[in-house]
Each structure stands twice: as C-alpha cells, then as structure tokens.
C-alpha cells in the first residue's frame, strides 16, 4: 500500500479580501462596526422566520403560541402574518436599487 501525502494550500482556500462597496480596500481593515454581509444574512434569517411563522399559523397554531415559540412579540407575529412588516434597512436598499 502506498501513502500519498496531501498538502493543503491555505492561502488558496480563502476568498480574496477585497472588501465591499462601502469599503473596497479590505474587510480586515474596515472602519465600520456593522458589516453589510452580516446585514444580508440577518435579512435571510428574518425571511426564514417569516416563512416559519406563516407555516405555523396556517397549520393551526395560535399567534400567542408562535410568539412564545419564536421569542418575539405578538405584534410581530400578527404583522408578519398579515404582511405588515416594514422592510429592514438592507431590504429597503435592495428594493430601491432594483
């Protein structure tokens, strides 16, 4: 049996640090506290939560139980079900650019 030693190329395994449209120099030296990439992931999580809330409600769970399960307010559940949630800042920027 022959053994082959595998070499890992760590520099190639990471994407290049080119920053974003707010600070195109580098992520690692960015002066901003909030990262636009984190805001995008937060919006994705909220979208998933909204879908989950609507699914639970359509399957007969009460709004109060959903609020307790998701650890959010009754008003947030009610507004999500009835489509009255205001877009977040990142969603508003995305909608404005379209």
Backbone torsions as a table, in degrees:
resi	resn	phi	psi	omega
1	UNK	NA	133.0	-178.6
2	UNK	-106.4	133.7	178.3
3	UNK	-101.0	137.7	178.5
4	UNK	-115.9	128.5	179.9
5	UNK	-86.1	123.9	178.9
6	UNK	-92.3	136.5	177.9
7	UNK	-109.8	135.6	178.2
8	UNK	-99.2	133.8	177.8
9	UNK	-102.3	89.1	-175.7
10	UNK	-59.3	-46.0	-179.3
11	UNK	-58.8	-32.5	-179.9
12	UNK	-77.1	-18.5	-175.9
13	UNK	-82.2	-12.1	179.0
14	UNK	-104.3	142.2	176.3
15	UNK	-68.4	154.8	179.0
16	UNK	-64.7	143.7	-178.9
17	UNK	-87.4	88.9	-177.4
18	UNK	-109.5	4.5	178.2
19	UNK	75.4	-151.6	-179.0
20	UNK	-141.4	-171.7	-178.7
21	UNK	-73.6	-16.5	175.8
22	UNK	-80.1	-39.6	-178.9
23	UNK	-142.2	86.3	-172.6
24	UNK	-76.9	7.0	-179.0
25	UNK	-78.9	-58.3	-176.3
26	UNK	-169.7	139.9	175.9
27	UNK	-66.1	-38.2	-174.6
28	UNK	-69.2	-21.0	179.2
29	UNK	-112.5	14.9	-176.9
30	UNK	-64.7	134.3	-178.6
31	UNK	-83.6	-10.0	-176.1
32	UNK	-83.7	145.1	179.3
33	UNK	-77.7	-38.1	-177.6
34	UNK	-99.7	130.6	-179.4
35	UNK	-93.2	135.2	179.6
36	UNK	-63.9	-30.8	179.5
37	UNK	-70.3	-34.1	174.5
38	UNK	-67.0	-38.9	179.3
39	UNK	-63.4	-37.7	178.8
40	UNK	-66.7	-40.6	178.2
41	UNK	-66.8	-35.0	177.2
42	UNK	-64.0	-39.4	178.1
43	UNK	-65.2	-37.9	177.8
44	UNK	-64.1	-40.3	178.4
45	UNK	-64.2	-40.9	178.9
46	UNK	-65.3	-37.3	177.7
47	UNK	-64.4	-42.7	177.2
48	UNK	-62.8	-42.2	179.4
49	UNK	-63.6	-41.4	179.0
50	UNK	-61.5	-42.5	178.4
51	UNK	-63.5	-42.8	178.9
52	UNK	-61.7	-42.6	179.1
53	UNK	-61.9	-46.3	-179.5
54	UNK	-64.8	-38.1	178.1
55	UNK	-64.9	-45.5	179.8
56	UNK	-61.8	-42.3	-179.4
57	UNK	-66.7	-40.3	-179.7
58	UNK	-69.6	-21.2	177.1
59	UNK	-90.9	8.9	172.0
60	UNK	100.3	1.1	178.9
61	UNK	-76.0	142.2	-178.9
62	UNK	-74.9	158.1	-179.8
63	UNK	-62.5	-37.8	-179.9
64	UNK	-65.5	-41.9	178.3
65	UNK	-65.8	-38.9	177.6
66	UNK	-63.4	-43.2	179.6
67	UNK	-60.1	-43.1	179.1
68	UNK	-67.9	-40.9	-179.9
69	UNK	-63.1	-43.6	-177.2
70	UNK	-87.9	-5.9	-178.8
71	UNK	59.2	46.7	177.6
72	UNK	-132.7	173.2	-177.8
73	UNK	-78.2	157.7	175.9
74	UNK	-59.8	-39.5	-179.4
75	UNK	-62.0	-40.9	178.2
76	UNK	-62.5	-42.7	178.0
77	UNK	-62.5	-48.9	-178.2
78	UNK	-60.7	-45.5	-180.0
79	UNK	-65.9	-35.9	178.6
80	UNK	-66.2	-44.0	-179.3
81	UNK	-63.9	-38.8	-176.8
82	UNK	-94.9	8.8	175.4
83	UNK	70.4	30.8	-177.8
84	UNK	-107.1	13.2	178.7
85	UNK	-74.0	131.6	176.6
86	UNK	-74.7	146.2	178.4
87	UNK	-68.1	147.9	175.9
88	UNK	-72.4	172.3	-179.2
89	UNK	-59.1	-44.6	-178.7
90	UNK	-67.6	-35.5	178.1
91	UNK	-68.8	-37.8	179.5
92	UNK	-64.6	-39.6	178.3
93	UNK	-65.6	-41.9	179.5
94	UNK	-64.1	-43.3	179.9
95	UNK	-66.5	-37.3	-179.0
96	UNK	-68.3	-31.7	-178.1
97	UNK	-79.5	-11.9	-178.0
98	UNK	-85.7	NA	NA
